[in-house]
Structure formats: structure tokens, C-alpha cells
């Protein structure tokens, strides 16, 4: 069994998809140009895919109300402080800065749509992927 994607109901999927492409190095791999505006976004490795849409047959959560420990999207980077600054300039807000005992540095942000993002600079990365 291979993990294909996870799905996410959000208020503004078209705007969110474009923001993720512009600021998080995601790429659109499939998209619908009519409701529910389903868009599949892949990370730069193509290994992780998220589906975003606005389907009002289900509750569209207010992501601003969710604590970042309820859910968040985590991105692995070389220089978390630089990425944090870039994302703050792109409309994110800072929730928390976390220094782990092993020297890893994490920033918990919220994207402009209220979705929690974690920017991870790990001393010992979980994946052996070129960043």
C-alpha cells in the first residue's frame, strides 16, 4: 500500500493553491476550474500530495480556530529562519518558535488562510532528501 494524498476542505481553494505554489514550492498536478475547485498539489519531490477543495456538502472548517497541535502541514527546509521571514512577508503570522534539545529549530506559522504550517530545520532529518 502506498499513501496517495490527503484531502482538505477549505474556504478558498483556488487562492490557497496559488499561494502554496508561489510560496511553498508546491506544484499543481491536477485541478478543476469549477466547483468544488479541487486542486491536487505536490511538494517539489512529487512524493507528498494534498488535495484542496471547497465542498459545502460538508462543514468547511474555520482553520483559524484550530490549535496547531490539532493539525498542521510541516515543511522540511535548510534554513528555517530565512523561510520563516519569507513567509511572514508573504502574509503568514508567527505562532511559536521551538528549539528542540537536539538542536532542531521549528517555526509554527499560520498561512494567510489560517492553516497552521510548521517549518522544520532538523538536526537529524527524518528523510534523506536533497533540499
N, CA, C and O of each residue as an XYZ file, in Angstrom:
524
protein
N       0.846     -1.169      0.000
C       0.000      0.000      0.000
C       0.899      1.243      0.000
O       1.909      1.293      0.703
N       0.514      2.239     -0.798
C       1.272      3.475     -0.897
C       0.332      4.641     -0.640
O      -0.751      4.717     -1.221
N       0.743      5.535      0.220
C      -0.033      6.727      0.523
C      -0.128      7.588     -0.728
O       0.898      7.938     -1.311
N      -1.357      7.942     -1.158
C      -1.513      8.773     -2.356
C      -1.628     10.257     -2.027
O      -0.834     11.056     -2.524
N      -2.607     10.647     -1.191
C      -2.789     12.061     -0.875
C      -3.647     12.189      0.378
O      -4.240     11.215      0.841
N      -3.703     13.399      0.918
C      -4.679     13.694      1.957
C      -5.529     14.845      1.434
O      -5.065     15.657      0.633
N      -6.773     14.908      1.893
C      -7.733     15.886      1.387
C      -8.079     16.899      2.462
O      -8.052     16.603      3.657
N      -8.404     18.096      2.010
C      -8.540     19.227      2.916
C      -9.619     20.162      2.389
O      -9.470     20.734      1.310
N     -10.707     20.323      3.141
C     -11.807     21.211      2.766
C     -11.490     22.607      3.291
O     -11.279     22.793      4.489
N     -11.459     23.584      2.393
C     -11.066     24.936      2.784
C     -11.913     25.965      2.042
O     -12.434     25.689      0.961
N     -12.042     27.121      2.615
C     -12.912     28.172      2.092
C     -12.475     28.693      0.719
O     -13.323     28.934     -0.140
N     -11.188     28.869      0.501
C     -10.690     29.493     -0.733
C      -9.629     28.609     -1.401
O      -8.444     28.942     -1.370
N     -10.036     27.501     -1.996
C      -9.043     26.568     -2.537
C      -8.223     27.121     -3.699
O      -7.039     26.803     -3.808
N      -8.806     27.928     -4.558
C      -8.064     28.457     -5.708
C      -6.966     29.400     -5.230
O      -5.816     29.298     -5.657
N      -7.334     30.317     -4.339
C      -6.360     31.268     -3.806
C      -5.294     30.559     -2.980
O      -4.111     30.889     -3.060
N      -5.724     29.586     -2.188
C      -4.778     28.843     -1.356
C      -3.795     28.063     -2.216
O      -2.596     28.053     -1.936
N      -4.290     27.415     -3.251
C      -3.403     26.648     -4.133
C      -2.351     27.559     -4.747
O      -1.171     27.212     -4.779
N      -2.766     28.711     -5.230
C      -1.802     29.619     -5.858
C      -0.793     30.137     -4.836
O       0.385     30.290     -5.156
N      -1.240     30.407     -3.619
C      -0.322     30.870     -2.580
C       0.707     29.780     -2.256
O       1.888     30.078     -2.074
N       0.266     28.531     -2.184
C       1.184     27.422     -1.902
C       2.189     27.225     -3.043
O       3.354     26.910     -2.799
N       1.742     27.408     -4.273
C       2.652     27.330     -5.416
C       3.682     28.457     -5.337
O       4.877     28.223     -5.514
N       3.219     29.667     -5.073
C       4.103     30.836     -5.054
C       5.071     30.853     -3.879
O       6.173     31.388     -3.998
N       4.680     30.277     -2.749
C       5.462     30.466     -1.527
C       6.027     29.204     -0.895
O       6.951     29.289     -0.087
N       5.497     28.030     -1.242
C       5.938     26.792     -0.606
C       6.490     25.769     -1.592
O       6.633     24.593     -1.259
N       6.797     26.215     -2.795
C       7.396     25.353     -3.813
C       6.518     24.152     -4.177
O       7.024     23.121     -4.620
N       5.215     24.289     -3.993
C       4.292     23.236     -4.395
C       3.994     23.400     -5.880
O       4.172     24.480     -6.445
N       3.538     22.315     -6.505
C       3.143     22.400     -7.917
C       1.777     21.762     -8.087
O       1.453     20.766     -7.441
N       0.989     22.349     -8.963
C      -0.344     21.819     -9.244
C      -0.190     20.630    -10.181
O       0.387     20.750    -11.262
N      -0.714     19.475     -9.754
C      -0.631     18.279    -10.597
C      -1.976     17.918    -11.229
O      -2.037     17.138    -12.180
N      -3.044     18.490    -10.694
C      -4.382     18.289    -11.265
C      -5.291     19.347    -10.657
O      -5.183     19.651     -9.469
N      -6.192     19.913    -11.470
C      -7.085     20.948    -10.946
C      -8.387     20.986    -11.727
O      -8.421     20.691    -12.921
N      -9.463     21.357    -11.030
C     -10.778     21.574    -11.638
C     -11.043     23.084    -11.646
O     -10.770     23.765    -10.658
N     -11.570     23.605    -12.754
C     -11.827     25.040    -12.832
C     -13.271     25.404    -12.505
O     -13.714     26.516    -12.794
N     -14.005     24.469    -11.902
C     -15.364     24.745    -11.436
C     -15.554     24.088    -10.066
O     -14.744     23.267     -9.635
N     -16.644     24.471     -9.392
C     -16.873     23.943     -8.045
C     -16.808     22.428     -8.034
O     -17.343     21.782     -8.934
N     -16.173     21.859     -7.045
C     -15.633     22.432     -5.814
C     -14.189     22.927     -5.919
O     -13.513     23.081     -4.902
N     -13.714     23.176     -7.141
C     -12.361     23.704     -7.378
C     -11.292     22.809     -6.764
O     -10.346     23.288     -6.139
N     -11.457     21.516     -6.951
C     -10.497     20.548     -6.430
C      -9.146     20.745     -7.102
O      -9.042     20.803     -8.327
N      -8.114     20.847     -6.269
C      -6.751     21.016     -6.765
C      -5.842     20.068     -6.002
O      -5.881     20.004     -4.774
N      -5.025     19.336     -6.744
C      -4.022     18.468     -6.141
C      -2.676     19.173     -6.247
O      -2.255     19.569     -7.334
N      -2.010     19.325     -5.116
C      -0.705     19.976     -5.047
C       0.330     18.969     -4.580
O       0.089     18.217     -3.636
N       1.479     18.950     -5.235
C       2.572     18.061     -4.841
C       3.741     18.903     -4.347
O       3.962     20.021     -4.813
N       4.488     18.342     -3.390
C       5.711     19.016     -2.983
C       6.728     18.879     -4.110
O       6.461     18.214     -5.110
N       7.893     19.506     -3.952
C       8.843     19.519     -5.070
C       9.406     18.143     -5.396
O       9.966     17.949     -6.475
N       9.268     17.177     -4.478
C       9.720     15.818     -4.783
C       8.649     15.023     -5.523
O       8.948     14.000     -6.138
N       7.400     15.490     -5.465
C       6.289     14.739     -6.029
C       5.859     13.581     -5.149
O       4.962     12.820     -5.512
N       6.492     13.446     -3.996
C       6.250     12.335     -3.078
C       5.019     12.566     -2.205
O       4.324     11.614     -1.848
N       4.746     13.815     -1.861
C       3.618     14.146     -0.984
C       2.614     14.981     -1.767
O       2.979     15.975     -2.394
N       1.347     14.573     -1.728
C       0.293     15.279     -2.462
C      -0.850     15.605     -1.504
O      -1.275     14.775     -0.701
N      -1.331     16.841     -1.619
C      -2.511     17.257     -0.862
C      -3.592     17.679     -1.850
O      -3.303     18.254     -2.900
N      -4.829     17.388     -1.499
C      -5.988     17.783     -2.297
C      -6.722     18.856     -1.520
O      -7.065     18.661     -0.354
N      -6.963     19.986     -2.160
C      -7.743     21.030     -1.500
C      -8.958     21.345     -2.364
O      -8.901     21.257     -3.591
N     -10.044     21.708     -1.719
C     -11.304     21.977     -2.400
C     -12.204     22.717     -1.445
O     -11.896     22.840     -0.260
N     -13.332     23.217     -1.960
C     -14.374     23.795     -1.113
C     -15.670     23.074     -1.448
O     -16.369     23.430     -2.396
N     -15.979     22.057     -0.656
C     -17.181     21.262     -0.861
C     -18.130     21.529      0.295
O     -17.910     21.060      1.411
N     -19.177     22.277      0.024
C     -20.090     22.723      1.080
C     -21.114     21.661      1.483
O     -21.978     21.928      2.319
N     -21.029     20.455      0.899
C     -21.888     19.381      1.404
C     -21.373     18.896      2.756
O     -22.081     18.201      3.485
N     -20.139     19.266      3.085
C     -19.555     19.002      4.405
C     -19.193     20.347      5.030
O     -19.089     21.357      4.333
N     -19.008     20.351      6.316
C     -18.601     21.570      7.004
C     -17.231     22.014      6.485
O     -16.308     21.207      6.371
N     -17.115     23.295      6.177
C     -15.823     23.864      5.823
C     -15.271     24.461      7.122
O     -15.781     25.473      7.604
N     -14.235     23.841      7.687
C     -13.735     24.288      8.990
C     -13.145     25.694      8.938
O     -12.616     26.128      7.915
N     -13.248     26.388     10.058
C     -12.552     27.665     10.216
C     -11.179     27.323     10.784
O     -11.031     27.147     11.994
N     -10.188     27.229      9.927
C      -8.863     26.752     10.315
C      -8.170     27.681     11.306
O      -7.257     27.265     12.019
N      -8.604     28.934     11.350
C      -8.023     29.882     12.310
C      -8.320     29.466     13.747
O      -7.590     29.831     14.668
N      -9.386     28.706     13.935
C      -9.781     28.287     15.281
C      -9.063     27.024     15.750
O      -9.080     26.711     16.940
N      -8.445     26.310     14.846
C      -7.780     25.051     15.201
C      -6.421     25.325     15.825
O      -5.635     26.110     15.295
N      -6.149     24.689     16.930
C      -4.825     24.774     17.536
C      -3.837     24.061     16.614
O      -4.175     23.020     16.049
N      -2.626     24.595     16.447
C      -1.653     23.944     15.552
C      -1.327     22.496     15.908
O      -0.849     21.747     15.056
N      -1.580     22.090     17.156
C      -1.349     20.695     17.516
C      -2.504     19.783     17.097
O      -2.368     18.560     17.135
N      -3.649     20.371     16.694
C      -4.744     19.567     16.154
C      -4.361     19.047     14.774
O      -4.604     17.885     14.447
N      -3.756     19.925     13.965
C      -3.217     19.539     12.660
C      -2.314     20.669     12.183
O      -2.488     21.825     12.570
N      -1.375     20.331     11.361
C      -0.539     21.325     10.679
C       0.149     20.648      9.510
O       0.283     19.425      9.471
N       0.582     21.461      8.556
C       1.391     20.985      7.439
C       2.830     21.319      7.767
O       3.135     22.463      8.104
N       3.721     20.345      7.677
C       5.128     20.560      8.028
C       5.987     20.484      6.769
O       5.832     19.583      5.945
N       6.889     21.446      6.640
C       7.808     21.519      5.514
C       9.239     21.503      6.034
O       9.588     22.257      6.942
N      10.053     20.648      5.460
C      11.460     20.491      5.816
C      12.275     21.475      4.974
O      12.121     21.536      3.754
N      13.152     22.251      5.645
C      13.952     23.268      4.956
C      15.381     23.266      5.493
O      15.651     22.718      6.562
N      16.296     23.886      4.737
C      17.681     24.033      5.191
C      17.832     25.164      6.191
O      18.547     25.022      7.182
N      17.160     26.297      5.941
C      17.316     27.497      6.754
C      15.936     27.973      7.197
O      15.290     28.762      6.508
N      15.495     27.486      8.350
C      14.132     27.772      8.797
C      13.905     29.251      9.093
O      12.808     29.762      8.864
N      14.922     29.944      9.596
C      14.757     31.373      9.909
C      14.523     32.174      8.628
O      13.677     33.068      8.606
N      15.252     31.867      7.578
C      15.075     32.576      6.304
C      13.705     32.283      5.707
O      13.041     33.190      5.206
N      13.279     31.024      5.756
C      11.963     30.658      5.221
C      10.870     31.309      6.055
O       9.880     31.792      5.506
N      11.037     31.330      7.369
C      10.052     31.998      8.237
C       9.906     33.455      7.829
O       8.785     33.939      7.671
N      11.018     34.164      7.656
C      10.966     35.575      7.275
C      10.273     35.756      5.927
O       9.457     36.663      5.768
N      10.591     34.901      4.960
C       9.963     34.964      3.637
C       8.445     34.782      3.759
O       7.673     35.512      3.137
N       8.025     33.795      4.571
C       6.600     33.515      4.706
C       5.869     34.603      5.493
O       4.711     34.906      5.204
N       6.534     35.186      6.474
C       5.920     36.317      7.185
C       5.674     37.471      6.212
O       4.638     38.132      6.279
N       6.620     37.708      5.314
C       6.451     38.757      4.298
C       5.371     38.409      3.288
O       4.827     39.298      2.633
N       5.052     37.124      3.153
C       4.021     36.670      2.205
C       2.647     36.548      2.860
O       1.709     36.050      2.237
N       2.517     36.996      4.104
C       1.202     37.013      4.741
C       0.975     36.041      5.876
O      -0.118     36.003      6.441
N       1.984     35.249      6.228
C       1.846     34.334      7.368
C       1.944     35.109      8.679
O       2.418     36.244      8.712
N       1.497     34.488      9.733
C       1.697     35.018     11.082
C       2.436     33.965     11.900
O       2.279     32.764     11.679
N       3.240     34.434     12.843
C       4.040     33.545     13.686
C       3.235     33.120     14.902
O       2.674     33.959     15.607
N       3.178     31.817     15.147
C       2.517     31.268     16.329
C       3.532     30.941     17.423
O       3.322     31.261     18.593
N       4.648     30.292     17.025
C       5.591     29.809     18.037
C       6.930     29.460     17.389
O       6.986     29.008     16.245
N       7.996     29.678     18.137
C       9.343     29.249     17.760
C       9.746     28.157     18.744
O       9.632     28.337     19.956
N      10.216     27.031     18.225
C      10.506     25.871     19.076
C      11.944     25.428     18.845
O      12.339     25.108     17.724
N      12.722     25.413     19.930
C      14.095     24.910     19.889
C      14.096     23.548     20.577
O      13.818     23.457     21.773
N      14.404     22.501     19.835
C      14.419     21.153     20.401
C      15.786     20.843     21.011
O      16.790     21.429     20.606
N      15.832     19.941     21.968
C      17.095     19.606     22.638
C      18.206     19.139     21.692
O      19.386     19.316     21.994
N      17.839     18.541     20.545
C      18.863     18.050     19.611
C      19.411     19.147     18.693
O      20.249     18.876     17.833
N      18.934     20.389     18.877
C      19.397     21.496     18.051
C      18.473     21.834     16.897
O      18.714     22.805     16.179
N      17.432     21.062     16.706
C      16.474     21.354     15.637
C      15.725     22.649     15.957
O      15.502     22.988     17.119
N      15.343     23.362     14.896
C      14.599     24.613     15.039
C      13.320     24.514     14.227
O      13.354     24.219     13.032
N      12.188     24.762     14.882
C      10.878     24.693     14.248
C      10.166     26.022     14.421
O      10.241     26.645     15.481
N       9.480     26.449     13.383
C       8.624     27.626     13.474
C       7.209     27.195     13.141
O       6.968     26.573     12.107
N       6.267     27.530     14.028
C       4.858     27.272     13.772
C       4.259     28.585     13.299
O       4.289     29.590     14.010
N       3.715     28.562     12.088
C       3.110     29.740     11.470
C       1.657     29.449     11.137
O       1.191     28.319     11.278
N       0.952     30.467     10.698
C      -0.360     30.291     10.056
C      -0.278     30.952      8.695
O       0.188     32.084      8.566
N      -0.734     30.234      7.683
C      -0.754     30.825      6.353
C      -1.844     31.907      6.301
O      -2.598     32.044      7.265
N      -1.952     32.667      5.227
C      -2.961     33.731      5.161
C      -4.402     33.232      5.254
O      -5.318     34.037      5.419
N      -4.621     31.919      5.152
C      -5.957     31.332      5.223
C      -6.242     30.744      6.606
O      -7.303     30.166      6.839
N      -5.279     30.900      7.523
C      -5.446     30.422      8.892
C      -4.944     29.019      9.143
O      -5.041     28.524     10.266
N      -4.409     28.364      8.126
C      -3.953     26.983      8.254
C      -2.578     26.949      8.925
O      -1.673     27.673      8.512
N      -2.415     26.115      9.953
C      -1.110     26.012     10.617
C      -0.053     25.352      9.728
O      -0.285     24.301      9.131
N       1.106     25.995      9.660
C       2.263     25.480      8.933
C       3.422     25.344      9.901
O       3.626     26.209     10.753
N       4.167     24.287      9.782
C       5.383     24.133     10.587
C       6.570     24.107      9.631
O       6.584     23.342      8.666
N       7.554     24.941      9.903
C       8.778     24.987      9.118
C       9.849     24.302      9.957
O      10.156     24.751     11.061
N      10.419     23.219      9.439
C      11.308     22.344     10.202
C      12.735     22.389      9.670
O      12.984     22.113      8.497
N      13.652     22.737     10.538
C      15.079     22.595     10.247
C      15.599     21.615     11.293
O      15.890     21.993     12.428
N      15.707     20.370     10.898
C      16.041     19.310     11.845
C      17.531     18.984     11.812
O      18.159     18.949     10.754
N      18.068     18.751     12.985
C      19.459     18.313     13.092
C      19.623     16.946     12.444
O      20.612     16.686     11.758
N      18.649     16.080     12.668
C      18.642     14.740     12.070
C      17.350     14.581     11.279
O      16.345     14.132     11.832
N      17.355     14.945      9.973
C      16.128     14.871      9.179
C      15.547     13.450      9.157
O      16.276     12.460      9.221
N      14.223     13.383      9.065
C      13.544     12.082      9.002
C      13.664     11.452      7.634
O      13.516     10.238      7.499
N      13.934     12.269      6.594
C      14.052     11.771      5.227
C      15.389     12.201      4.636
O      15.885     13.292      4.919
N      15.945     11.359      3.841
C      17.203     11.675      3.164
C      16.874     12.225      1.784
O      16.968     11.523      0.777
N      16.483     13.506      1.761
C      16.063     14.168      0.529
C      16.877     15.436      0.379
O      17.070     16.179      1.341
N      17.348     15.679     -0.819
C      18.091     16.913     -1.112
C      17.136     18.096     -1.075
O      16.112     18.099     -1.758
N      17.472     19.092     -0.282
C      16.616     20.295     -0.184
C      17.085     21.376     -1.111
O      16.486     22.451     -1.159
